[in-house]
């Protein structure tokens, strides 16, 4: 693959709208992009959670773990991945923080407490999956997870491009 100088980034984040700019990654950002790319594409975060598949609690937990992983990557690579840019440019650090605070945090802060309250009502001996399927908000949460998945998929495409690797996504 040819050496990458820059890519155009455009992500539609529900709470803030379109985040776009030119990303001219330095070596630290390329390494950080690879590390976060691996995390994203090996989790439920970019795999569609179909109607009768998976457990909602595990999907939310997987999304939550992206916070810890992203923070760790940001700390490990330091300020070099978040150096302020010229107007119209964007950095790994800025993108990572936008994804955490404006894409993942709203979904998790809404759904974790609601699902937790519902999970506490599960009867002894009833499977988690069976219990979740009865939940009145099951479809709404799955819809929100799939909207989030689409944003994370696009984000992972940019990360793959910056890391100079072939993207590998499930079905898309």
N, CA and C atoms as a LAMMPS dump frame, in Angstrom:
ITEM: TIMESTEP
0
ITEM: NUMBER OF ATOMS
516
ITEM: BOX BOUNDS ff ff ff
-5.0000000000000000e+02 5.0000000000000000e+02
-5.0000000000000000e+02 5.0000000000000000e+02
-5.0000000000000000e+02 5.0000000000000000e+02
ITEM: ATOMS id mol type element x y z
1 1 1 N 0.846 -1.182 0
2 1 2 C 0 0 0
3 1 3 C 0.892 1.247 0
4 2 1 N 0.467 2.282 -0.73
5 2 2 C 1.276 3.5 -0.786
6 2 3 C 1.3 4.222 0.557
7 3 1 N 2.354 5.002 0.749
8 3 2 C 2.495 5.775 1.992
9 3 3 C 1.386 6.826 2.06
10 4 1 N 0.77 6.928 3.218
11 4 2 C -0.345 7.849 3.416
12 4 3 C 0.145 9.19 3.953
13 5 1 N -0.251 10.269 3.28
14 5 2 C 0.07 11.606 3.767
15 5 3 C -1.11 12.215 4.511
16 6 1 N -2.317 11.985 3.977
17 6 2 C -3.508 12.552 4.614
18 6 3 C -4.752 11.834 4.109
19 7 1 N -5.814 11.932 4.905
20 7 2 C -7.124 11.428 4.482
21 7 3 C -8.178 12.457 4.875
22 8 1 N -9.264 12.434 4.139
23 8 2 C -10.402 13.288 4.481
24 8 3 C -11.322 12.471 5.384
25 9 1 N -11.69 13.04 6.533
26 9 2 C -12.534 12.372 7.518
27 9 3 C -13.869 13.098 7.588
28 10 1 N -14.937 12.313 7.627
29 10 2 C -16.275 12.881 7.803
30 10 3 C -17.127 11.862 8.541
31 11 1 N -17.493 12.204 9.771
32 11 2 C -18.32 11.333 10.605
33 11 3 C -19.557 12.102 11.04
34 12 1 N -20.722 11.471 10.929
35 12 2 C -21.958 12.092 11.393
36 12 3 C -22.244 11.59 12.806
37 13 1 N -22.017 12.452 13.782
38 13 2 C -22.204 12.12 15.195
39 13 3 C -23.53 12.726 15.643
40 14 1 N -24.481 11.912 16.11
41 14 2 C -25.829 12.4 16.406
42 14 3 C -25.925 13.691 17.217
43 15 1 N -25.191 13.834 18.298
44 15 2 C -25.353 15.01 19.157
45 15 3 C -24.707 16.28 18.632
46 16 1 N -23.716 16.133 17.759
47 16 2 C -23.002 17.328 17.301
48 16 3 C -22.997 17.51 15.79
49 17 1 N -23.509 16.55 15.066
50 17 2 C -23.558 16.668 13.605
51 17 3 C -22.296 16.15 12.945
52 18 1 N -21.964 16.757 11.821
53 18 2 C -20.841 16.273 11.027
54 18 3 C -19.509 16.765 11.594
55 19 1 N -18.616 15.809 11.818
56 19 2 C -17.254 16.107 12.236
57 19 3 C -16.385 15.776 11.034
58 20 1 N -15.713 16.782 10.521
59 20 2 C -14.916 16.525 9.329
60 20 3 C -13.633 17.334 9.349
61 21 1 N -12.722 16.881 8.545
62 21 2 C -11.448 17.569 8.43
63 21 3 C -10.445 16.694 7.713
64 22 1 N -9.289 17.237 7.523
65 22 2 C -8.189 16.5 6.913
66 22 3 C -7.314 15.974 8.044
67 23 1 N -7.007 14.7 7.988
68 23 2 C -6.158 14.076 8.989
69 23 3 C -4.815 13.781 8.34
70 24 1 N -3.773 14.417 8.858
71 24 2 C -2.397 14.196 8.394
72 24 3 C -1.667 13.468 9.52
73 25 1 N -1.795 12.141 9.566
74 25 2 C -1.286 11.399 10.726
75 25 3 C 0.239 11.366 10.811
76 26 1 N 0.725 11.546 12.036
77 26 2 C 2.151 11.339 12.284
78 26 3 C 2.354 9.868 12.651
79 27 1 N 3.595 9.475 12.91
80 27 2 C 3.88 8.058 13.202
81 27 3 C 3.163 7.563 14.452
82 28 1 N 3.092 8.395 15.482
83 28 2 C 2.401 7.995 16.714
84 28 3 C 0.919 7.764 16.44
85 29 1 N 0.311 8.611 15.631
86 29 2 C -1.107 8.443 15.29
87 29 3 C -1.337 7.181 14.473
88 30 1 N -0.407 6.847 13.611
89 30 2 C -0.537 5.622 12.81
90 30 3 C -0.506 4.389 13.713
91 31 1 N 0.386 4.401 14.697
92 31 2 C 0.45 3.275 15.638
93 31 3 C -0.813 3.217 16.498
94 32 1 N -1.254 4.363 16.967
95 32 2 C -2.473 4.416 17.787
96 32 3 C -3.687 3.975 16.978
97 33 1 N -3.741 4.382 15.716
98 33 2 C -4.854 3.996 14.842
99 33 3 C -4.913 2.475 14.693
100 34 1 N -3.77 1.838 14.521
101 34 2 C -3.735 0.375 14.411
102 34 3 C -4.252 -0.277 15.694
103 35 1 N -3.794 0.202 16.837
104 35 2 C -4.213 -0.388 18.109
105 35 3 C -5.72 -0.257 18.318
106 36 1 N -6.279 0.9 18.029
107 36 2 C -7.713 1.079 18.225
108 36 3 C -8.507 0.338 17.15
109 37 1 N -7.991 0.287 15.944
110 37 2 C -8.645 -0.472 14.87
111 37 3 C -8.827 -1.934 15.292
112 38 1 N -7.781 -2.529 15.811
113 38 2 C -7.849 -3.934 16.249
114 38 3 C -8.937 -4.106 17.303
115 39 1 N -8.995 -3.196 18.256
116 39 2 C -10.017 -3.276 19.3
117 39 3 C -11.427 -3.172 18.724
118 40 1 N -11.635 -2.23 17.837
119 40 2 C -12.979 -2.024 17.286
120 40 3 C -13.463 -3.2 16.45
121 41 1 N -12.611 -3.7 15.568
122 41 2 C -13.085 -4.736 14.646
123 41 3 C -13.119 -6.127 15.246
124 42 1 N -12.627 -6.278 16.463
125 42 2 C -12.69 -7.593 17.107
126 42 3 C -13.752 -7.629 18.205
127 43 1 N -14.612 -6.643 18.231
128 43 2 C -15.688 -6.559 19.229
129 43 3 C -17.028 -6.485 18.521
130 44 1 N -18.078 -6.599 19.311
131 44 2 C -19.442 -6.469 18.8
132 44 3 C -19.685 -5.068 18.248
133 45 1 N -18.819 -4.128 18.596
134 45 2 C -19.008 -2.725 18.227
135 45 3 C -19.231 -2.507 16.728
136 46 1 N -18.63 -3.325 15.866
137 46 2 C -18.832 -3.154 14.43
138 46 3 C -19.552 -4.341 13.782
139 47 1 N -20.051 -5.249 14.595
140 47 2 C -20.826 -6.375 14.077
141 47 3 C -22.301 -6.123 14.379
142 48 1 N -23.136 -6.337 13.395
143 48 2 C -24.564 -6.101 13.594
144 48 3 C -25.124 -7.069 14.627
145 49 1 N -25.87 -6.538 15.563
146 49 2 C -26.536 -7.348 16.578
147 49 3 C -27.969 -7.542 16.101
148 50 1 N -28.21 -8.651 15.41
149 50 2 C -29.53 -8.902 14.828
150 50 3 C -30.556 -9.242 15.902
151 51 1 N -31.804 -9.201 15.506
152 51 2 C -32.943 -9.34 16.421
153 51 3 C -32.803 -10.485 17.425
154 52 1 N -32.46 -11.66 16.961
155 52 2 C -32.423 -12.832 17.836
156 52 3 C -31.007 -13.248 18.217
157 53 1 N -30.07 -12.333 18.068
158 53 2 C -28.683 -12.677 18.355
159 53 3 C -28.15 -11.898 19.549
160 54 1 N -27.199 -12.484 20.209
161 54 2 C -26.443 -11.795 21.232
162 54 3 C -27.228 -11.408 22.47
163 55 1 N -26.502 -10.843 23.398
164 55 2 C -27.067 -10.376 24.659
165 55 3 C -26.763 -8.884 24.757
166 56 1 N -27.806 -8.116 25.007
167 56 2 C -27.681 -6.665 25.048
168 56 3 C -26.655 -6.198 26.082
169 57 1 N -26.688 -6.813 27.25
170 57 2 C -25.766 -6.416 28.308
171 57 3 C -24.316 -6.582 27.857
172 58 1 N -24.02 -7.673 27.166
173 58 2 C -22.656 -7.905 26.682
174 58 3 C -22.273 -6.886 25.619
175 59 1 N -23.232 -6.51 24.771
176 59 2 C -22.956 -5.497 23.745
177 59 3 C -22.614 -4.154 24.394
178 60 1 N -23.374 -3.761 25.415
179 60 2 C -23.088 -2.507 26.11
180 60 3 C -21.744 -2.574 26.837
181 61 1 N -21.462 -3.708 27.439
182 61 2 C -20.196 -3.884 28.138
183 61 3 C -19.022 -3.79 27.167
184 62 1 N -19.186 -4.354 25.985
185 62 2 C -18.148 -4.276 24.966
186 62 3 C -17.913 -2.831 24.539
187 63 1 N -18.996 -2.08 24.351
188 63 2 C -18.851 -0.662 24.004
189 63 3 C -18.163 0.105 25.134
190 64 1 N -18.534 -0.209 26.36
191 64 2 C -17.936 0.475 27.502
192 64 3 C -16.43 0.223 27.556
193 65 1 N -16.018 -0.987 27.206
194 65 2 C -14.588 -1.316 27.275
195 65 3 C -13.763 -0.492 26.291
196 66 1 N -14.422 0.049 25.263
197 66 2 C -13.714 0.904 24.307
198 66 3 C -13.215 2.171 25.003
199 67 1 N -13.932 2.631 26.034
200 67 2 C -13.473 3.789 26.804
201 67 3 C -12.098 3.516 27.404
202 68 1 N -11.986 2.418 28.128
203 68 2 C -10.735 2.086 28.795
204 68 3 C -9.612 1.908 27.778
205 69 1 N -9.898 1.19 26.72
206 69 2 C -8.888 0.938 25.697
207 69 3 C -8.429 2.237 25.048
208 70 1 N -9.38 3.099 24.693
209 70 2 C -9.033 4.363 24.039
210 70 3 C -8.213 5.24 24.968
211 71 1 N -8.635 5.334 26.224
212 71 2 C -7.863 6.132 27.194
213 71 3 C -6.433 5.611 27.319
214 72 1 N -6.307 4.292 27.369
215 72 2 C -4.991 3.672 27.493
216 72 3 C -4.119 4.013 26.282
217 73 1 N -4.693 3.926 25.095
218 73 2 C -3.95 4.246 23.867
219 73 3 C -3.546 5.723 23.866
220 74 1 N -4.461 6.6 24.271
221 74 2 C -4.149 8.032 24.323
222 74 3 C -3.009 8.307 25.308
223 75 1 N -3.068 7.684 26.476
224 75 2 C -1.998 7.882 27.468
225 75 3 C -0.665 7.319 26.969
226 76 1 N -0.733 6.134 26.384
227 76 2 C 0.492 5.46 25.925
228 76 3 C 1.212 6.277 24.857
229 77 1 N 0.458 6.865 23.941
230 77 2 C 1.079 7.595 22.835
231 77 3 C 1.253 9.08 23.129
232 78 1 N 0.658 9.55 24.194
233 78 2 C 0.866 10.918 24.647
234 78 3 C 0.26 11.986 23.759
235 79 1 N 0.626 13.204 24.082
236 79 2 C 0.065 14.372 23.408
237 79 3 C 0.392 14.403 21.917
238 80 1 N 1.375 13.641 21.515
239 80 2 C 1.761 13.611 20.099
240 80 3 C 0.598 13.193 19.182
241 81 1 N -0.364 12.42 19.726
242 81 2 C -1.504 11.989 18.9
243 81 3 C -2.652 12.996 18.932
244 82 1 N -2.461 14.085 19.688
245 82 2 C -3.538 15.076 19.81
246 82 3 C -3.031 16.502 19.602
247 83 1 N -1.93 16.624 18.91
248 83 2 C -1.343 17.936 18.668
249 83 3 C -2.353 18.817 17.935
250 84 1 N -2.577 20.039 18.436
251 84 2 C -3.51 20.941 17.739
252 84 3 C -3.095 21.144 16.285
253 85 1 N -4.063 21.202 15.446
254 85 2 C -3.819 21.324 14.007
255 85 3 C -4.288 22.669 13.489
256 86 1 N -3.97 22.891 12.237
257 86 2 C -4.489 24.084 11.566
258 86 3 C -5.994 23.933 11.407
259 87 1 N -6.659 25.027 11.178
260 87 2 C -8.104 24.99 10.949
261 87 3 C -8.396 24.019 9.799
262 88 1 N -9.395 23.173 10.022
263 88 2 C -9.778 22.195 9.004
264 88 3 C -9.046 20.875 9.094
265 89 1 N -8.078 20.78 10.021
266 89 2 C -7.369 19.522 10.218
267 89 3 C -7.84 18.87 11.508
268 90 1 N -7.619 17.586 11.586
269 90 2 C -8.107 16.802 12.722
270 90 3 C -7.004 15.834 13.146
271 91 1 N -7.052 15.365 14.384
272 91 2 C -6.042 14.434 14.885
273 91 3 C -6.703 13.173 15.443
274 92 1 N -5.887 12.165 15.666
275 92 2 C -6.372 10.936 16.29
276 92 3 C -7.02 11.248 17.633
277 93 1 N -6.334 12.051 18.455
278 93 2 C -6.847 12.379 19.782
279 93 3 C -8.192 13.065 19.735
280 94 1 N -8.335 14.027 18.853
281 94 2 C -9.611 14.735 18.736
282 94 3 C -10.728 13.781 18.312
283 95 1 N -10.455 12.958 17.304
284 95 2 C -11.463 11.984 16.851
285 95 3 C -11.831 11.01 17.962
286 96 1 N -10.826 10.505 18.661
287 96 2 C -11.065 9.522 19.719
288 96 3 C -11.957 10.107 20.813
289 97 1 N -11.675 11.323 21.217
290 97 2 C -12.454 11.957 22.283
291 97 3 C -13.869 12.275 21.821
292 98 1 N -14.018 12.684 20.573
293 98 2 C -15.361 12.937 20.022
294 98 3 C -16.173 11.642 20.011
295 99 1 N -15.563 10.552 19.561
296 99 2 C -16.269 9.26 19.532
297 99 3 C -16.684 8.854 20.948
298 100 1 N -15.784 8.982 21.896
299 100 2 C -16.11 8.592 23.276
300 100 3 C -17.21 9.469 23.864
301 101 1 N -17.029 10.77 23.786
302 101 2 C -17.932 11.684 24.497
303 101 3 C -19.255 11.965 23.797
304 102 1 N -19.282 11.885 22.482
305 102 2 C -20.503 12.269 21.77
306 102 3 C -21.199 11.122 21.041
307 103 1 N -20.532 9.978 20.916
308 103 2 C -21.178 8.815 20.313
309 103 3 C -21.445 7.737 21.364
310 104 1 N -20.404 7.316 22.068
311 104 2 C -20.56 6.206 23.012
312 104 3 C -21.191 6.628 24.342
313 105 1 N -20.719 7.718 24.909
314 105 2 C -21.222 8.129 26.238
315 105 3 C -22.746 8.306 26.262
316 106 1 N -23.355 8.998 25.294
317 106 2 C -24.821 9.149 25.344
318 106 3 C -25.567 7.815 25.289
319 107 1 N -25.087 6.902 24.462
320 107 2 C -25.734 5.583 24.353
321 107 3 C -25.597 4.831 25.667
322 108 1 N -24.396 4.807 26.203
323 108 2 C -24.155 4.061 27.436
324 108 3 C -24.845 4.694 28.637
325 109 1 N -24.826 6.02 28.73
326 109 2 C -25.442 6.662 29.899
327 109 3 C -26.956 6.524 29.879
328 110 1 N -27.541 6.376 28.713
329 110 2 C -28.992 6.14 28.627
330 110 3 C -29.326 4.68 28.926
331 111 1 N -28.637 3.759 28.255
332 111 2 C -29.054 2.36 28.266
333 111 3 C -28.511 1.532 29.415
334 112 1 N -27.321 1.798 29.911
335 112 2 C -26.789 0.986 31.016
336 112 3 C -27.719 0.999 32.232
337 113 1 N -28.156 2.17 32.708
338 113 2 C -29.034 2.155 33.887
339 113 3 C -30.397 1.518 33.613
340 114 1 N -30.963 1.781 32.427
341 114 2 C -32.273 1.198 32.106
342 114 3 C -32.205 -0.321 32.031
343 115 1 N -31.19 -0.813 31.351
344 115 2 C -31.053 -2.264 31.227
345 115 3 C -30.69 -2.883 32.577
346 116 1 N -29.872 -2.215 33.351
347 116 2 C -29.505 -2.719 34.671
348 116 3 C -30.743 -2.868 35.56
349 117 1 N -31.598 -1.851 35.556
350 117 2 C -32.842 -1.922 36.34
351 117 3 C -33.706 -3.094 35.884
352 118 1 N -33.796 -3.281 34.574
353 118 2 C -34.6 -4.382 34.051
354 118 3 C -33.977 -5.738 34.404
355 119 1 N -32.667 -5.84 34.302
356 119 2 C -31.974 -7.1 34.601
357 119 3 C -32.202 -7.525 36.052
358 120 1 N -32.355 -6.558 36.948
359 120 2 C -32.594 -6.882 38.36
360 120 3 C -33.937 -7.575 38.565
361 121 1 N -34.834 -7.464 37.611
362 121 2 C -36.157 -8.084 37.711
363 121 3 C -36.169 -9.523 37.182
364 122 1 N -35.047 -9.995 36.666
365 122 2 C -34.986 -11.347 36.099
366 122 3 C -35.189 -12.379 37.197
367 123 1 N -36.066 -13.323 36.9
368 123 2 C -36.365 -14.39 37.859
369 123 3 C -35.253 -15.425 37.864
370 124 1 N -35.045 -16.014 39.004
371 124 2 C -34.056 -17.066 39.146
372 124 3 C -34.371 -18.188 38.159
373 125 1 N -33.361 -18.635 37.45
374 125 2 C -33.539 -19.719 36.496
375 125 3 C -33.879 -19.255 35.086
376 126 1 N -34.284 -18 34.92
377 126 2 C -34.595 -17.484 33.583
378 126 3 C -33.294 -17.036 32.917
379 127 1 N -33.124 -17.396 31.664
380 127 2 C -31.896 -17.012 30.969
381 127 3 C -31.89 -15.506 30.706
382 128 1 N -30.702 -14.958 30.639
383 128 2 C -30.549 -13.529 30.34
384 128 3 C -31.151 -13.22 28.982
385 129 1 N -30.867 -14.059 28.006
386 129 2 C -31.367 -13.837 26.647
387 129 3 C -32.889 -13.826 26.622
388 130 1 N -33.5 -14.798 27.243
389 130 2 C -34.966 -14.88 27.287
390 130 3 C -35.557 -13.654 27.982
391 131 1 N -34.935 -13.251 29.07
392 131 2 C -35.403 -12.093 29.812
393 131 3 C -35.291 -10.817 28.966
394 132 1 N -34.144 -10.634 28.318
395 132 2 C -33.944 -9.445 27.487
396 132 3 C -34.92 -9.392 26.316
397 133 1 N -35.243 -10.541 25.754
398 133 2 C -36.17 -10.57 24.612
399 133 3 C -37.558 -10.049 24.988
400 134 1 N -37.917 -10.127 26.246
401 134 2 C -39.226 -9.661 26.713
402 134 3 C -39.24 -8.168 27.026
403 135 1 N -38.082 -7.564 27.081
404 135 2 C -37.969 -6.17 27.493
405 135 3 C -38.619 -5.244 26.471
406 136 1 N -39.43 -4.318 26.94
407 136 2 C -40.143 -3.405 26.05
408 136 3 C -39.21 -2.497 25.252
409 137 1 N -37.972 -2.309 25.721
410 137 2 C -37.02 -1.425 25.035
411 137 3 C -35.983 -2.195 24.208
412 138 1 N -36.161 -3.497 24.064
413 138 2 C -35.2 -4.341 23.358
414 138 3 C -34.919 -3.807 21.953
415 139 1 N -35.954 -3.584 21.175
416 139 2 C -35.771 -3.132 19.786
417 139 3 C -35.132 -1.754 19.733
418 140 1 N -35.56 -0.865 20.616
419 140 2 C -35.02 0.492 20.627
420 140 3 C -33.516 0.483 20.941
421 141 1 N -33.118 -0.317 21.907
422 141 2 C -31.697 -0.424 22.232
423 141 3 C -30.936 -1.027 21.063
424 142 1 N -31.468 -2.087 20.47
425 142 2 C -30.796 -2.69 19.305
426 142 3 C -30.652 -1.679 18.177
427 143 1 N -31.669 -0.862 17.961
428 143 2 C -31.59 0.185 16.937
429 143 3 C -30.474 1.173 17.264
430 144 1 N -30.391 1.593 18.529
431 144 2 C -29.326 2.517 18.935
432 144 3 C -27.941 1.877 18.792
433 145 1 N -27.845 0.605 19.132
434 145 2 C -26.566 -0.091 18.974
435 145 3 C -26.167 -0.165 17.505
436 146 1 N -27.133 -0.388 16.626
437 146 2 C -26.812 -0.461 15.204
438 146 3 C -26.469 0.901 14.613
439 147 1 N -27.083 1.972 15.112
440 147 2 C -26.69 3.322 14.679
441 147 3 C -25.256 3.607 15.117
442 148 1 N -24.943 3.227 16.337
443 148 2 C -23.59 3.409 16.855
444 148 3 C -22.607 2.573 16.06
445 149 1 N -23.007 1.366 15.727
446 149 2 C -22.157 0.466 14.937
447 149 3 C -21.769 1.103 13.614
448 150 1 N -22.712 1.764 12.971
449 150 2 C -22.42 2.387 11.667
450 150 3 C -21.378 3.483 11.804
451 151 1 N -21.469 4.283 12.851
452 151 2 C -20.466 5.328 13.079
453 151 3 C -19.107 4.685 13.367
454 152 1 N -19.104 3.659 14.221
455 152 2 C -17.847 2.991 14.564
456 152 3 C -17.239 2.27 13.368
457 153 1 N -18.079 1.766 12.492
458 153 2 C -17.559 1.133 11.27
459 153 3 C -16.833 2.151 10.408
460 154 1 N -17.448 3.32 10.215
461 154 2 C -16.803 4.353 9.416
462 154 3 C -15.508 4.8 10.075
463 155 1 N -15.546 4.965 11.383
464 155 2 C -14.354 5.33 12.147
465 155 3 C -13.265 4.287 11.944
466 156 1 N -13.626 3.013 11.999
467 156 2 C -12.63 1.953 11.829
468 156 3 C -12.059 1.936 10.409
469 157 1 N -12.843 2.358 9.42
470 157 2 C -12.328 2.476 8.041
471 157 3 C -11.204 3.519 8.011
472 158 1 N -11.431 4.66 8.66
473 158 2 C -10.399 5.691 8.719
474 158 3 C -9.172 5.197 9.472
475 159 1 N -9.404 4.499 10.588
476 159 2 C -8.278 3.969 11.358
477 159 3 C -7.454 2.983 10.524
478 160 1 N -8.131 2.127 9.773
479 160 2 C -7.429 1.155 8.922
480 160 3 C -6.607 1.873 7.853
481 161 1 N -7.196 2.898 7.274
482 161 2 C -6.492 3.646 6.234
483 161 3 C -5.237 4.311 6.808
484 162 1 N -5.362 4.935 7.97
485 162 2 C -4.226 5.587 8.608
486 162 3 C -3.172 4.563 9.023
487 163 1 N -3.611 3.403 9.504
488 163 2 C -2.684 2.349 9.918
489 163 3 C -2.078 1.623 8.722
490 164 1 N -2.593 1.934 7.531
491 164 2 C -2.099 1.341 6.29
492 164 3 C -2.31 -0.17 6.249
493 165 1 N -3.52 -0.589 6.68
494 165 2 C -3.882 -2 6.63
495 165 3 C -5.191 -2.157 5.865
496 166 1 N -5.385 -3.348 5.369
497 166 2 C -6.629 -3.645 4.682
498 166 3 C -7.734 -3.796 5.723
499 167 1 N -8.808 -3.099 5.51
500 167 2 C -9.92 -3.212 6.46
501 167 3 C -10.613 -4.551 6.278
502 168 1 N -11.066 -5.09 7.396
503 168 2 C -11.794 -6.362 7.349
504 168 3 C -13.004 -6.244 8.244
505 169 1 N -14.153 -6.099 7.614
506 169 2 C -15.391 -5.924 8.365
507 169 3 C -16.35 -7.05 8.029
508 170 1 N -17.226 -7.291 8.979
509 170 2 C -18.231 -8.336 8.802
510 170 3 C -19.326 -7.876 7.868
511 171 1 N -19.254 -8.288 6.6
512 171 2 C -20.346 -8.092 5.672
513 171 3 C -20.498 -6.697 5.098
514 172 1 N -19.683 -5.744 5.473
515 172 2 C -19.871 -4.397 4.902
516 172 3 C -18.558 -3.813 4.484
